[in-house]
């Protein structure tokens, strides 16, 4: 709807973000959430997105370093896609916080 309004108003129209759900509604989300956001997003700064999503109890917010607004069409789109696949594999395994792969450096630190 927002995009349709912007197209109808023309390219010079100022578009404002829709209202977000209330923090209590976000806090009631009972499933894990993955959010991907560009660190250099000129449309919605990463810090604003992080603050807006902070009420979600089980959120994994990943930042694309120097990424812009459309993470899957940005220079790092393959890394974003890989991050999504890894998150989905962890979800399927039953724990989005348990690692699927680990660096050998991780083993040296915990050994």
WOGITA-V946546 format. One record per pair of residues at least 4 apart in sequence whose C-alpha atoms are under 8 Angstrom apart, sorted by the first residue. I is the first residue (numbers start at 1). J is the second residue. D is the distance in whole Angstrom. If there is no record, write none. Layout:
i = [I;I]
j = [J;J]
d = [D;D]
//
This chain:
i = [1;2;2;2;2;3;4;5;6;6;6;6;6;7;9;20;21;21;22;23;23;23;24;24;25;26;26;26;27;27;27;28;28;29;29;30;30;31;32;32;32;32;33;33;33;33;34;34;34;34;34;34;35;35;35;35;36;36;36;36;36;36;37;37;37;37;37;37;37;37;37;37;37;38;38;38;38;38;38;38;38;38;38;38;39;39;39;39;39;39;39;39;40;40;40;40;40;40;40;41;41;41;41;41;41;42;42;43;44;44;44;45;46;46;47;48;49;50;50;53;54;63;64;64;64;64;67;67;67;67;68;70;71;71;71;72;72;72;72;72;73;76;77;78;79;80;81;82;83;84;85;86;86;87;87;88;88;89;89;89;90;90;90;90;90;90;90;91;91;102;102;103;104;105;106;107]
j = [5;6;15;17;18;7;8;9;10;11;13;14;15;11;13;52;25;26;26;27;55;56;28;55;29;53;55;56;55;56;57;56;57;56;57;57;58;58;58;59;60;96;56;58;59;60;59;60;61;62;84;87;59;60;61;62;61;62;63;64;71;80;41;46;49;61;62;63;64;67;68;69;71;45;46;63;64;65;66;67;68;69;70;71;45;46;63;64;65;66;67;68;45;46;65;66;67;68;69;45;46;66;67;68;69;68;69;69;48;49;69;49;50;63;51;52;53;54;61;59;59;67;68;71;76;80;71;74;75;76;74;74;76;77;80;76;77;78;80;81;77;80;81;82;83;84;85;86;87;88;89;90;100;91;96;92;96;93;96;100;94;95;96;97;98;99;100;95;96;106;107;107;108;109;110;111]
d = [6;6;8;8;8;6;6;6;6;7;6;8;6;7;6;8;6;7;6;6;6;8;6;7;7;8;6;5;5;5;6;7;8;6;7;8;8;7;5;6;8;7;8;6;5;6;6;5;6;8;8;8;7;6;5;6;6;5;6;7;7;8;8;6;8;7;6;5;6;8;8;7;7;8;6;6;5;7;7;4;5;6;7;6;7;5;6;6;5;5;5;7;7;7;7;5;5;5;8;5;7;8;6;4;5;7;7;6;7;7;7;6;6;8;6;6;6;6;7;8;8;8;8;7;7;7;7;7;8;7;7;6;7;6;7;8;5;8;7;7;6;6;6;6;6;6;6;6;6;6;6;6;7;6;6;6;8;6;8;8;6;6;5;7;7;7;6;5;5;7;8;7;7;6;6;6]
//
